[in-house]
Amino acid sequence: MEIHGESKRDLVSEYLGYLRVEKGLAERSVASYARDLERLQEWSARESTSAAELERSDLRKWIASLSREGLAPASVARMVSAARGFYKFLLIDGHIRKHPAEDLDTPQRTAYLPRFLTEAEMERLLAVPDTTTENGLRDRTLFELMYSSGLRVSEAAGLRISDIELAAGLLTCHGKGNKQRRVPIGKSAVRWLQLYLPVRNRSEARASPYLFLTPRGVKLTPEFIQVAIKKYAKQAGLEGVTPHTLRHSFATHLIQNGADSRSVQALLGHTDISTTQIYTHMTNRHLRQTYDRHHPRATITQTKRDSD
């Protein structure tokens, strides 16, 4: 399996950080994932490779070894589920080209399409912050920008004033591996930035180079943003919303409204087009479900010939 030149990075640790920050899992749950993935790492080390480089055939051997150790089927299924989540993370973030655990014949097999909000749900979330307050105005602007430009939470937290070009409607994003990309800012996000920047610059925080700050001038952390999104989502009546949900919604809505995969790939900063095509599959499934739910003849089975 090709890892796009990132084999020296501790991708398991990055995944655990993603679970902790992006998904908001409790430490006990993260520790459980860590133990299961440690078993996978130990096995792959004995096979003289890394966990991130295992193929589907390797994973089948790993599952067989777990069974030979006498582990209960439920324990094996849990470990395979942990591995599946790890490879989902690698695929979505562009580290690998193919999900090696996707077609494994294992208990509790689950689809791995990422969650996204509908356009109406996104509007509900964006409407929650109280923009008459400094914090509410900051948060509305932050969420508008993340959704408008498809930013990862770490990219949003690290934005500097100098990264924003309001007149051109562009921002410079500092992504993974110190890679930079320039992405458009939607007109709605530009409008909120125009409202937020004068308020931000009047505070004692104006000397900071970072765009999004606490009232005391401290740079927002990814963890802070994760908690804020979860809080506002709950107020909007939405469950399971994380910072990455905004990025998934950005990509899905572009595809649904006719954007081509190559353009979305560039906007997301994906190395490989196959990663972006996940959103095409998501959209196809969404369209099928919408059709089945709303078309009057979607569920009619013809039992007679028309000529009868």
N, C-alpha and C positions, 0 to 999 in steps of 0.2 A: 504494500500500500504506500502511495506517495504522500509525503507529509509537507510538501512545499517548503523544504529547507528549514523546518522548525523542529527537527527531531531532538535538538539539545534543550529545548524548553521543557519545563515540567508541566505538561499539559494536564495531568491529573490534578495537580494543585490549582491550576487555573480553573478547571472545571469545578472543583470544590468551592473556590472563591465565587464562581458564578452562582452556584446553588445558594450560597450564603447571602450574597448581595443582591443578585438579580431576582432569584426565585424566593428569597426571604425565608428559607428553611431554618428550622430550629437547629441549634448546635448538635442536639442528640441525633437528628436525622442526618446532618452532614457527617457526623462521626460514623454512622452506619454505612453511608456511601463510601467513606474513606476506608473502612475495614474491608468492604467487599472489593473495592478496586485495588487495595493492597494485595489481596489474594490473586487478582488478575496480573498485577505487576510482578509478583513473585514467580508465578507460573511462566510469564513471558520471559523473565530473566533467565530461567532455566532453559528456555528455548533459544537463548542468545538473541533476543530482540526486545523491543519495547512494546508496551501495551498499545500505544497509538498506532503501531505498524502491523498489528495482527490482521490477518485476512479471515474471511468467513470459515475457511477450512480449519484455521488455527483455533478459532473460537469453539468449533465443534469438538476438537480434541480437548480443549479446556473443560468444556461441559462434561465430557466423558470422564475426565480425571476427577472432577468434583463428585460425580456419582460413584466412582470407584473408592473414594474416600469414605463412603457411607453417609454422605450428607442427605438429609431429607429432601424430597422433591421441592417442597416449599422454599427451603434454603437455597437450593440451586436456582429456582426461578427468581428469587430475590436478587441473587448475584448477577444473573443474566440481565435482569431489569436494570441494575446499576450500570452494567457495561453498555447496555443499549442507550441509556441516557448520556453516558460519556461520549459515545460515538455520534449521537445526535448533535451534541454540543460541537464536536470537532467538525462535523459536516456543515452545520449552519454557519459557523464562524470561518469556514473556508480552509480548514487545516487539511482535510482529506477530500477526495473526489467521490467516494462511494461509502455508503453505510454498511459495514461488514456484518452487523448483527440484525439487519432489517428482515432478512428472510430466514432467520434461524427458526427451526421447529422446536420451540420451547414453550413451557407453560406460561400462561398469562401474557401472551404476546399482545402488544399494544401498538397502535399507530403512533407515529412520532411527529405529526404535523404541529407546528407551533401555534399557540393561541393568538388570535387577533381580535380587535374590536370592529364592529360594524361602524359605518360612518355616523349613524345616529348615536351609538354608544360613545364614540369618540367625542361628539359634540356635548354629550351629557357630562363626560369627564372634564372637558375643558371649561365648562360653565361653572364648575363648583368653586374654585378659588375666589375669595372675596377681594376683588381688584380695587376696592376702596382703601385697602391696607397695603403697606409696603411689601409685606411678605406675600400677600395674595397676588399682588401685581407681579412680583418676581416669579412666583410659581406658575402663574398663567403663561407668562412669557417663556419660561423654561419649557413647559409642556408643549406649547405651540411650536417652539423651535425644534424640539426632539421629534415631534410628529411631522413637521414640515420638511425636515432634512434627513430623517432616518438615522439619527445619531445614536450610538451606544451610550449607556449611562456614563461611562468613564470619559467619553469624548465630550459630552455635554458639561460634565463637571470641570473639565480642563480647559474649556473655552476661555480665551482672553479677549479683551476689548479689541486688540489689534487684529484678531481673527475675523472680525465682522466688517463687511463692506456694505453698508446699508444702501448707498446710492446705486450700487451694481446689483444688489440683492443676492450676494454671495457670502459664503463663509469658508474659511480654511479649517479643515478638520484634521486633528492629529490622532490617527488611528493606531491599530495594533502594530507592533514592531516599528514604531516611529514613522510609519507611513503617513503621508499627507494626501488629502484629496480636497478638491474644491467642489462644493455642492451648492445648489440654489437655495435661497430662503424664500418661502412662499409669501405672498403679499400680506396675508393675515399675520404671520410671524413678524414681518417687517413692521407692521402697524403696532404690534405689542412691544417690540423693541424700542420704537420711537417713544412710546409712553413710559417704558421702564427706565431707559437710560438717564433721563433727567433726574428722576427720583433717586436712582442709584448714585449718581454723581454729586447729589447734594449731601449725601451722608458722609460720615467720617471714613467710610470705606473707599472713597474715590481714588485714593492713592494706589490701591491694589490693581494689578494688571488683569485679574480674573473678572469674568463677566458676571457670574452668579455668586452672591455673597450673602452671609447672614448680616443683620443690621449692625453687628459689631465688626464687620469687615473680614470675617473668616470665610475662606473658600468653601463652597459646598462640597461634600464628599459624595461618592456614589451611594454609600449607605444612607445618608441623609435624604437623597433624592428617592431612593427605594421606599423608605418609610413614608415620605410625603405622598408619593403616588398611591401607595396602598391605602393611606388615610382618605385621600380624596376619592378614590375608587369606591371605597366602602360607602361614603356619603352619596355617591351617584348610584348606589345599588348594584355595583359590578364586583364580581368575584374573580380571584386569580389574576389580577392585573399587576404587572411588574414593569420596570422601565423598558425591558426588551419587548413587551407587548406593544408599546408605541412604535418601535422599530418594525416589528412584524406587521403592524397595521399600515404603516407608511408603505411598505413594499407591496402588501396585498392590495391596497386600494389603487396603487399605480397600475398593477397588472389588471385588476378588474375594470379599470377605466381606459384600457387600451395601450398602456406603455409596453414597449418591447423588453424582453429579458435582458438584452445587452445593456440598454440604458439603465435599467434598475440595478444590474450588476455593478456598473460604474458608480452609481449613486450610493450604494451600500458599501462599496470598497471590497467586494468579494474577489478573491483571486481567481476562482473558477466559476464558469457559468452554471455548472451542475448544482452548485449551492443555491444560486438564485432561482433555479427552476423548481425548487421546493414550493415557492409561492405560486407558480403556475399550477402545480398539482393541487395546492390548497384552493385556488380559485376554481379549478375544474370541479372539485368536490362540492364547493359552495354552490356553483351554478347548477349542478345536478340536484342537490338538495332543494334549491329554490324552485327548480322546474317541477320536481316531484310534488312539492308542497302546494304549488299554485296553479299549474296548468290543468285545465278541466279534463284532459284525456290522458294525463300522465299515468294513471293507475287503472285505466280501462283495458281489459283484455278482450279482444274481439273473439267471439265464439261462433259467429255465423259469417258466411260469405256475404259481401255487400249485395250480391245479386239475389239473395234469398228473399 
